[in-house]
Structure formats: structure tokens, C-alpha cells
Amino acid sequence: MCVPRSITPTLVSVAHSLKTQKRSRGSQRWAFDLEFAPMTRAEWQPIFAFLVKQRGRYGTFQWTLPTPLLTPLGSLGGSPVVNNNAGSPTASQAGTRALWTSGWTAALSAALKAGDFLLPAGGSGKVYMATEDVGTDSNGFASIQIEPALMDDIAHGAALTVSSVPFTVSITKDSLESALALGPQYGINLELIEDV
């Protein structure tokens, strides 16, 4: 089982009048609660060894969502790339919530669906989510509404991964626990967090 979570820190203060003031810190990370199904010792042992090798919160590794969460719902036609000239008001898109792209199959009604993940090459490895359905125009251009705002200044022409998107993650605790029982009843529960 995999439970994805979005962590977006917000500063909130409540006055004596109970008026609320909120301020976004402008950051976001993905987290995943994983629960492995019961397995044999032969299945469990290499997984546990890999996790121990991460040395708690110290190590990072690439991880992709399991199927069916892995599979985007959009049609994903073409070979999309970041396009800093396709309507972006400046050459840099850093800080914006609209990623301009090209290289898609022309005239797709749903190249990406709201909730599909994407990863632009050449940045910090931060994974973004499309927050609206994305269609392409007659030339294969598309503007993708994303969350969070683009953290990096992505180069023009950088490839856009929209299928089997890898997350750079680390384990959230230095203490790693595993459930052991007699017979083929080995289990692992852990939390991963995006580490970019």
C-alpha cells in the first residue's frame, strides 16, 4: 500500500479578535507512507538490507510510485520539452506556476490530466504535479499549471519526464523497524520524503 502526501508549510496566526492571517512559505515536498504486504524472508531480506544501507535519513535514492499510481491518466503523446520561448513572458520560468512546453503530439485534448506527475530534466530533481487537464495546440505547445511553483531555472529544451516519474527520496527516521513472525510473515512499514 502507498499513501502519497503533499506537505506545504503555511504560517498561520490568529489574533485575539480571531481574525486569521496566513502566509505561504512557498515550499512543498512529497511524502509517501509505504506498507509492504506480508512476504517471505527471501523477499524481505534484500529490501531490508537496501533500507539499512541508506543509513537512516542520510542516504537518498530514486523511487517511483507503484502501479496503478505510477501510470499517468493523460495520453502523453510526443516528446515534450521545456520551452522558454513558447509564451513565457521571460526566458526564465522559475517561480511560476505555469510551465511552458513543446514537442507534444499536436491537438491533444488531454496530454496530461490533473494529478499527473512531471519532472523537468536539469533541475534539482523536484517533482511537480499538473493541477489542471492539459491540452496541446496545433503545433504541439502546452502550458502546464503546476504545484508547487517551479523551484529551478530550467534550461530551454530540457526533457520532461511524464511517465514513470522518479522521486528523489530519503527515509524519514533513523530508526528502521520491520515486523517479523514465524513462517512467511515479514513486513515493512516506512515513510519516504522527497529530498531535493
N, C-alpha and C positions, 0 to 999 in steps of 0.2 A: 504494500500500500504506500502511496506517496501523496502527501498533502502539501501543495505549494502555497507559500505565503508571500505577500508583499509587505515590506517593512518601510514605512515612510515617516520619519520622526517629525513631529509637529510640536512647537512650543505653544502652550495654552496657559493663559492666566485668567482668573475670574475675580473681578472687583467685588467690593462689599455690596455694590448695587446688583450684583450677579450678572453684570454685563461681561461677556466673554470676548477676549482678544486672542486671535490665533495668528501664528506666523510659521510659515513653512521653512524648514531648514534646507530645502532644495536638494535633498538626498533621498536615495531609495536603494534597497537591496532585496534580493530574492532569498527566501529560506525554504527548506524542504524538510518535512518530518517523514522519515522513512521507517517502515516496519516490514521486515522480511518475513515471508511465510516460513513455517517450520521446515527445516531441511536436515539432511544427513550431515554427519561430521565431515565427510569428504567434500560436501558442498560448502559447509560453513567455514572450515579452516582457512582456505585461501582468501576468502573475503575478510575474515577477522585479521589475518596476517597483513593484508594490504592496509587496513584501517590502522593497525598498530604502527605500521611503517610511517604513517603520516605524523606521528609524534604529537598527538592531541591537536591543538589549534595551530600548530606551527606549519604543517605542510598544506599545500594546495594541490588540487588535481582537477582534471576535466571530467564533467559528468553530464549526461543527457537524460532528459525525462524518459521514463518507461512508456512503452506503447500502452494505451492509445493516447496518453497525454503528449507523447512525442510528436504525433502526426498533426501537422497544421491542417486547418479546415479550408484554407484558401487554395486556389488552383495552382499557384506558384509557377506560372509559365515564364519561360525565358531565362536569362542570366542577369539578374538585377545587380546594379552597382550604384554607389552613391554618386549623385550628380550635383555638384555645387553651382552649376550654371542653369539648371532646369527650372528656374523660377525662384530660387533662393535669393533674397534681397542682397546678400553679401556672399563672398567666397567662403566664409566660414559659417557652419551651421551650429556650432557649439552653443549650448544654452537654449536652443529652440526645441519646441515640441512637435515640429513637423520636419521629417527627413525627406529631402528631395532625392528621387531615384530615377534611373532609366535602365533600359535593357530588358524590360519585361516584354512578354508577348503583348502585341497591340490589342486594345479594346477588350480587355478582360473586365468582367463586371465584379469579380471578387478574387483578385490576385492574392490578397490576404484577407482574413476575417478578423474581426475584433477579438482579441485574446491570443492571436498567434504571436510567437516569439520571433525576434530577429537579432542578428549580431553583425554589425559592420566590422570589416577587417581593418587592422591597423590602429585600433584604439586600445583602450585599457583592458578590453575583454568584457566590458559591461554588456549585459543582455537587456534588450528593450522589448516592450510589448506594444503591438498595434492596438489602439483604443477604439478604432472605427474600422469598418469594412473599407478596403482599398480597391478602387478600380483603376485601370490604366487608360491612357488616352490613345489616339490613333497612331502615335509614334512610340508607344511603349514607355511613356513617362508616368510617374505616380508620386504623389505627395502622401507620405505615411504619417498619420497622427500617432505619436508615441508617448509613453510614460516609462521612465521619468524623462525630463528634458535631457537632450544629448549632452553627455559629460565631456566628450572629447571633440577635438577639431579633426574630423575625419577627412582624409585626402580625397580629392576628386577621383573617381574611378575605382574606389575601394570596393571589393566584392561584398555582397550582402548575403549572409547565410540565413536562410529562412526554413530549412528543413534539417532535422537532427541537430538543432542548435546546442552547442556545448556551453555549459556554465562552468566558470572557474569557481570552485568552492573549497571550503575547509570545514572540518568538523567543529562544532561549537563548544565542545567540552574537552578538557584534558583527561578526564576520566572516561574510559571506554568500557561499556558494560555489554554482556552478552548472556542470554538465557540458555542454560544447559539443562538437559533432562536425560533420563535413561532412554535408550533407543534413538530413533531418528528425529529427536525433538531439540534442535538447536535453532536459536533465533537471535536476531539483532534488531534493535531499535536505536535510531540515532537521528540527529538533526544536522543538516548541512546548511551553510550560509554562503552566499556569494561573496567572493573575496577578490576584489579588483583594486 
